[in-house]
Amino acid sequence: MKNTTEKFGATPHQPSLWTRADALKVRADDPTTTQPLVSADFPVLNNDVFIWDTMPLRDLDGNVTSVDGWSVIFTLTADRHPNDPQYLDEDGNYDILRDWNDRHGRAKMYYWFSRTGKNWEFGGRVMAEGVSPTAREWAGTPILLNDRGEVDLYYTAVTPGATIVKVRGRVVTTEHGVSMVGFDKVKPLFEADGNMYQTEAQNAFWGFRDPWPFRDPKDGKLYMLFEGNVAGERGSHKVGEAEIGDVPPGYEDVGNSRYQTACVGIAVARDADGDDWEMLPPLLTAVGVNDQTERPHFVFQDGKYYLFTISHTFTYADGVTGPDGVYGFVADSLFGPYVPLNGSGLVLGNPSSQPFQTYSHYVMPNGLVTSFIDSVPTDETGTQIRVGGTEAPTVGMKIKGQQTFVVAEYDYGYIPPMLDVTLK
Ligand code: FRU
């Protein structure tokens, strides 16, 4: 990957580029980077709600953390409407696919707990109705701050606008379960600025969300990753030599790929508590390659920075493609340069026979990858599907240098703790 000096000229670091040449190396169905088939007879966590993006409770170093022996996950969640006339088809049957596809507009943050790191018990909503300032509570990260059980939940307040926010509360445990208290005052942190990160005014399809705060293992400072698009009016971006990369003859035509402008954003905290943030230029851009690099997150391993982000087939640009799944990049220092893992960036994709079986993969430092089930075909032609809205089987992965390998499959929603904190 090459760095571009065009847009971020006078900045402290140059974003690394995921190039069209890198993306040409993406191979769906390579068994080392493909998620095992999810069977259509999967169990459903809870029949009253859909769940999708899953956010394990963790510390600022990335370790998945249980409290007093209780594992805790947060999920984006929406009610299912099997009896709502709005979601009945002409024959009076529940149109679950339409209900599922509408879920983003009513996403709320819920939590679940477990003694075993699976078979999650329903906790409830994290914030009471009316606390969050916008209609949608979109993805983010719950951080366990200390052994008093204080939790900072960073998330995205969406519609109107898209603002990275945080809300503080406390996790409380008993012998019988876990509850969340507080979470009653939401603090806005920042929005897209239009200079580095694209705003809604520049592009109605802009993305600005999914905060992932962390402590840099090398400099000890508090940073945050997030999803963005590169600033500029929609259609004004240039897909030049740097963005194209080293392509074979005949692959120079970039079509309409200027409309795909994803990036992984980064901000640095000006204070120890993470209440005051400064946005920095993106770590990674995908101009001319893909329009969404969602839920970016790190695994710190062997002194390296493994940057993971989820993306879709439908968000790829003209002339390049790849499966829905998680993509990754590695660098020796926080600000790069990043190179795509496995040459292409693809780390764990859906098999082409079940292209929507899972999404929103989250790679944990123990190599386990959690995701949710979207939809699985129930017949040979793939026209009949079963909608998920529940946890997918966890995949085990090995990360070695610039390569990754699928090595194991575990139970549905298996998210074991990496450390336990006894609350005082
Ligand atoms: C990923 C995602 C996130 C967003 C949420 C909205 O599945 O698109 O980027 O926060 O889902 O539902």
Residues whose N, C-alpha, C, O or C-beta is under 5 A from the ligand:
A	BS01	FRU	D53 H104 A107 W138 A139 R209 D210 E294 R295 S360
